[in-house]
Amino acid sequence: MSHFIQTIFDMLSNLGYLGIALGLMVEIIPSEIVLAYGGYLISIGKISFIGAVVAGTIGGVIAQWFLYWIGKYGGRPFLDKFGKYIFIRPSHIDVAQKWFSKYGSGVIFTARFIPVVRHAISIPAGIARMSFAKFSLYTVLAIIPWSVLFLYLGMNLGSKWQQINTAAKPFVTPAIFIAIIVACIYLLLKWRNKKMKA
């Protein structure tokens, strides 16, 4: 682990719940790693599980609000120019826009469990000016189980929390398939409703 990253984790440790929330807000480090470290802090009794879930949810939602507002008020031209500074590549936005166009607003929930699309999906939601209340609801409903999973795994790994990617694989892979299935079902129901109204 680099000295820079270790310094960040030391800061998170000192700030407790606020550190977890800030770690997820800025997203310099992937959310699953920040949450796994939060799980480690739970295992040594520094913070509580419920408090960490609340902090993780708040931080994760605020991070997605930020991307939503960038999409809404900055649009694609702004992101193509400055997206690299928030670790969002044009290719990520392209994939997210295709998903949003194909599956509609319901993809805000399902896409949270799929790599690449997960972080960028808030941007096309903002560009499309999706209802902020609906966007927030779907985001919260997805971030809570995500936070619970990685905090729990990190808590069980304890001092070995850095092995989170290996520990999470048996859980994340099925979640990706389930999310895709749910997205397909959502699309099918949406198509059926349109056909019935026609």
C-alpha positions as a Markdown table, in Angstrom:
| # | Residue | x | y | z |
|---|---|---|---|---|
| 1 | Met | 0.0 | 0.0 | 0.0 |
| 2 | Ser | 1.4 | 3.4 | -0.9 |
| 3 | His | 2.3 | 6.0 | 1.7 |
| 4 | Phe | -0.4 | 8.4 | 0.3 |
| 5 | Ile | -3.2 | 5.8 | 0.7 |
| 6 | Gln | -2.0 | 4.8 | 4.1 |
| 7 | Thr | -2.1 | 8.4 | 5.1 |
| 8 | Ile | -5.7 | 8.7 | 4.0 |
| 9 | Phe | -6.7 | 5.6 | 5.9 |
| 10 | Asp | -5.0 | 7.0 | 9.0 |
| 11 | Met | -7.1 | 10.1 | 8.6 |
| 12 | Leu | -10.2 | 8.0 | 8.2 |
| 13 | Ser | -9.4 | 6.2 | 11.4 |
| 14 | Asn | -8.9 | 9.4 | 13.3 |
| 15 | Leu | -12.2 | 10.9 | 12.1 |
| 16 | Gly | -14.3 | 7.7 | 12.6 |
| 17 | Tyr | -17.7 | 8.0 | 11.1 |
| 18 | Leu | -16.9 | 11.4 | 9.5 |
| 19 | Gly | -13.8 | 9.8 | 7.9 |
| 20 | Ile | -15.9 | 7.0 | 6.3 |
| 21 | Ala | -18.4 | 9.6 | 4.9 |
| 22 | Leu | -15.6 | 11.8 | 3.6 |
| 23 | Gly | -13.8 | 8.8 | 2.1 |
| 24 | Leu | -16.9 | 7.9 | 0.1 |
| 25 | Met | -17.7 | 11.5 | -0.9 |
| 26 | Val | -14.3 | 12.2 | -2.5 |
| 27 | Glu | -13.9 | 8.7 | -4.0 |
| 28 | Ile | -10.2 | 9.0 | -4.3 |
| 29 | Ile | -10.2 | 5.3 | -3.2 |
| 30 | Pro | -12.9 | 2.8 | -4.4 |
| 31 | Ser | -15.9 | 2.7 | -2.0 |
| 32 | Glu | -15.5 | -1.0 | -1.4 |
| 33 | Ile | -12.0 | -0.5 | 0.0 |
| 34 | Val | -13.1 | 2.5 | 2.2 |
| 35 | Leu | -16.0 | 0.4 | 3.6 |
| 36 | Ala | -13.8 | -2.6 | 4.2 |
| 37 | Tyr | -11.5 | -0.4 | 6.2 |
| 38 | Gly | -14.6 | 0.8 | 8.1 |
| 39 | Gly | -15.4 | -2.8 | 8.8 |
| 40 | Tyr | -11.9 | -3.2 | 10.2 |
| 41 | Leu | -12.5 | -0.2 | 12.5 |
| 42 | Ile | -15.7 | -2.0 | 13.7 |
| 43 | Ser | -13.8 | -5.1 | 14.4 |
| 44 | Ile | -11.5 | -3.3 | 16.8 |
| 45 | Gly | -14.3 | -1.5 | 18.5 |
| 46 | Lys | -13.5 | 2.0 | 17.2 |
| 47 | Ile | -17.0 | 2.5 | 15.7 |
| 48 | Ser | -20.3 | 0.7 | 15.6 |
| 49 | Phe | -21.8 | -1.2 | 12.7 |
| 50 | Ile | -25.0 | 0.8 | 12.5 |
| 51 | Gly | -23.1 | 4.1 | 12.7 |
| 52 | Ala | -20.8 | 3.0 | 9.9 |
| 53 | Val | -23.7 | 2.0 | 7.7 |
| 54 | Val | -25.3 | 5.4 | 8.3 |
| 55 | Ala | -22.0 | 7.2 | 7.6 |
| 56 | Gly | -21.4 | 5.1 | 4.5 |
| 57 | Thr | -24.9 | 5.7 | 3.1 |
| 58 | Ile | -24.6 | 9.5 | 3.7 |
| 59 | Gly | -21.2 | 9.7 | 2.1 |
| 60 | Gly | -22.1 | 7.5 | -0.8 |
| 61 | Val | -25.3 | 9.4 | -1.6 |
| 62 | Ile | -23.6 | 12.8 | -1.4 |
| 63 | Ala | -21.0 | 11.6 | -3.9 |
| 64 | Gln | -23.7 | 10.6 | -6.3 |
| 65 | Trp | -25.6 | 13.9 | -5.8 |
| 66 | Phe | -22.4 | 15.6 | -6.8 |
| 67 | Leu | -22.2 | 13.7 | -10.1 |
| 68 | Tyr | -26.0 | 14.2 | -10.7 |
| 69 | Trp | -25.6 | 18.0 | -10.4 |
| 70 | Ile | -22.5 | 18.0 | -12.6 |
| 71 | Gly | -24.6 | 16.1 | -15.2 |
| 72 | Lys | -27.6 | 18.5 | -14.8 |
| 73 | Tyr | -25.8 | 21.8 | -14.8 |
| 74 | Gly | -22.5 | 21.0 | -16.6 |
| 75 | Gly | -23.7 | 18.5 | -19.2 |
| 76 | Arg | -21.6 | 16.3 | -21.4 |
| 77 | Pro | -19.2 | 19.1 | -22.7 |
| 78 | Phe | -18.2 | 19.9 | -19.2 |
| 79 | Leu | -17.6 | 16.3 | -18.3 |
| 80 | Asp | -15.6 | 15.6 | -21.5 |
| 81 | Lys | -13.3 | 18.4 | -20.5 |
| 82 | Phe | -13.1 | 18.0 | -16.8 |
| 83 | Gly | -14.3 | 14.5 | -16.0 |
| 84 | Lys | -10.7 | 13.2 | -15.7 |
| 85 | Tyr | -10.3 | 15.3 | -12.6 |
| 86 | Ile | -13.0 | 13.3 | -10.8 |
| 87 | Phe | -11.9 | 9.9 | -12.3 |
| 88 | Ile | -14.8 | 9.8 | -14.9 |
| 89 | Arg | -13.7 | 8.9 | -18.4 |
| 90 | Pro | -15.8 | 9.6 | -21.5 |
| 91 | Ser | -16.0 | 5.8 | -22.1 |
| 92 | His | -17.6 | 5.4 | -18.6 |
| 93 | Ile | -20.2 | 8.1 | -19.5 |
| 94 | Asp | -20.9 | 6.5 | -22.9 |
| 95 | Val | -21.7 | 3.1 | -21.2 |
| 96 | Ala | -23.8 | 4.8 | -18.5 |
| 97 | Gln | -25.8 | 6.8 | -21.0 |
| 98 | Lys | -26.5 | 3.7 | -23.1 |
| 99 | Trp | -27.8 | 1.9 | -19.9 |
| 100 | Phe | -29.9 | 4.9 | -18.9 |
| 101 | Ser | -31.4 | 5.3 | -22.3 |
| 102 | Lys | -32.1 | 1.6 | -22.6 |
| 103 | Tyr | -33.5 | 0.8 | -19.1 |
| 104 | Gly | -34.7 | 4.2 | -17.9 |
| 105 | Ser | -34.7 | 5.6 | -14.4 |
| 106 | Gly | -34.9 | 2.2 | -12.7 |
| 107 | Val | -31.3 | 1.5 | -13.7 |
| 108 | Ile | -30.2 | 4.0 | -11.0 |
| 109 | Phe | -30.8 | 1.1 | -8.5 |
| 110 | Thr | -29.5 | -1.9 | -10.5 |
| 111 | Ala | -26.5 | -0.2 | -12.0 |
| 112 | Arg | -25.0 | 0.5 | -8.5 |
| 113 | Phe | -23.9 | -3.2 | -8.4 |
| 114 | Ile | -22.2 | -3.2 | -11.8 |
| 115 | Pro | -18.5 | -2.1 | -12.3 |
| 116 | Val | -17.8 | 0.9 | -14.5 |
| 117 | Val | -21.5 | 1.8 | -14.8 |
| 118 | Arg | -21.9 | 2.0 | -11.0 |
| 119 | His | -20.1 | 5.4 | -10.6 |
| 120 | Ala | -21.1 | 7.0 | -13.9 |
| 121 | Ile | -24.8 | 6.3 | -13.9 |
| 122 | Ser | -25.7 | 9.4 | -11.9 |
| 123 | Ile | -24.4 | 11.6 | -14.7 |
| 124 | Pro | -26.9 | 10.7 | -17.4 |
| 125 | Ala | -29.6 | 10.9 | -14.8 |
| 126 | Gly | -28.6 | 14.5 | -14.2 |
| 127 | Ile | -28.3 | 15.3 | -17.9 |
| 128 | Ala | -31.8 | 13.8 | -18.4 |
| 129 | Arg | -33.0 | 15.9 | -15.5 |
| 130 | Met | -34.5 | 12.9 | -13.7 |
| 131 | Ser | -36.6 | 13.7 | -10.6 |
| 132 | Phe | -34.1 | 14.5 | -7.9 |
| 133 | Ala | -36.3 | 12.8 | -5.3 |
| 134 | Lys | -36.6 | 9.6 | -7.3 |
| 135 | Phe | -32.9 | 9.6 | -8.0 |
| 136 | Ser | -32.1 | 10.0 | -4.3 |
| 137 | Leu | -34.5 | 7.2 | -3.3 |
| 138 | Tyr | -33.1 | 4.7 | -5.8 |
| 139 | Thr | -29.5 | 5.7 | -4.8 |
| 140 | Val | -30.2 | 5.2 | -1.1 |
| 141 | Leu | -31.9 | 1.9 | -1.6 |
| 142 | Ala | -28.8 | 0.6 | -3.6 |
| 143 | Ile | -26.1 | 2.1 | -1.4 |
| 144 | Ile | -27.4 | 0.7 | 1.9 |
| 145 | Pro | -27.0 | -3.0 | 0.9 |
| 146 | Trp | -23.6 | -2.2 | -0.7 |
| 147 | Ser | -22.4 | -0.5 | 2.5 |
| 148 | Val | -23.7 | -3.3 | 4.7 |
| 149 | Leu | -22.0 | -6.0 | 2.6 |
| 150 | Phe | -18.5 | -4.4 | 2.5 |
| 151 | Leu | -18.6 | -3.3 | 6.1 |
| 152 | Tyr | -19.6 | -6.8 | 7.1 |
| 153 | Leu | -16.8 | -8.4 | 5.1 |
| 154 | Gly | -14.3 | -5.9 | 6.3 |
| 155 | Met | -15.4 | -6.6 | 9.9 |
| 156 | Asn | -14.9 | -10.4 | 9.4 |
| 157 | Leu | -11.5 | -9.9 | 7.7 |
| 158 | Gly | -10.3 | -7.8 | 10.5 |
| 159 | Ser | -6.6 | -6.9 | 10.0 |
| 160 | Lys | -6.7 | -8.7 | 6.7 |
| 161 | Trp | -9.3 | -6.2 | 5.3 |
| 162 | Gln | -7.0 | -5.4 | 2.3 |
| 163 | Gln | -8.0 | -8.8 | 0.9 |
| 164 | Ile | -11.5 | -7.4 | 0.4 |
| 165 | Asn | -11.6 | -7.9 | -3.4 |
| 166 | Thr | -11.0 | -11.7 | -3.0 |
| 167 | Ala | -13.5 | -11.9 | -0.1 |
| 168 | Ala | -16.2 | -10.0 | -2.0 |
| 169 | Lys | -15.9 | -11.8 | -5.3 |
| 170 | Pro | -18.3 | -14.7 | -4.3 |
| 171 | Phe | -20.9 | -12.0 | -3.4 |
| 172 | Val | -20.4 | -9.3 | -6.0 |
| 173 | Thr | -20.4 | -11.6 | -9.0 |
| 174 | Pro | -23.9 | -13.0 | -8.3 |
| 175 | Ala | -25.1 | -9.5 | -7.4 |
| 176 | Ile | -24.0 | -8.3 | -10.9 |
| 177 | Phe | -26.0 | -11.1 | -12.6 |
| 178 | Ile | -29.0 | -10.4 | -10.4 |
| 179 | Ala | -28.8 | -6.7 | -11.2 |
| 180 | Ile | -28.7 | -7.4 | -14.9 |
| 181 | Ile | -31.7 | -9.8 | -14.6 |
| 182 | Val | -33.7 | -7.1 | -12.6 |
| 183 | Ala | -32.8 | -4.5 | -15.2 |
| 184 | Cys | -34.1 | -6.8 | -18.0 |
| 185 | Ile | -37.3 | -7.5 | -16.1 |
| 186 | Tyr | -37.8 | -3.8 | -15.5 |
| 187 | Leu | -37.3 | -3.2 | -19.2 |
| 188 | Leu | -39.8 | -5.9 | -20.1 |
| 189 | Leu | -42.4 | -4.6 | -17.8 |
| 190 | Lys | -41.9 | -1.1 | -19.2 |
| 191 | Trp | -42.3 | -2.3 | -22.7 |
| 192 | Arg | -45.4 | -4.3 | -21.8 |
| 193 | Asn | -47.0 | -1.2 | -20.2 |
| 194 | Lys | -46.3 | 0.9 | -23.3 |
| 195 | Lys | -47.8 | -1.8 | -25.5 |
| 196 | Met | -51.0 | -2.0 | -23.4 |
| 197 | Lys | -51.4 | 1.8 | -23.5 |
| 198 | Ala | -51.0 | 1.8 | -27.3 |
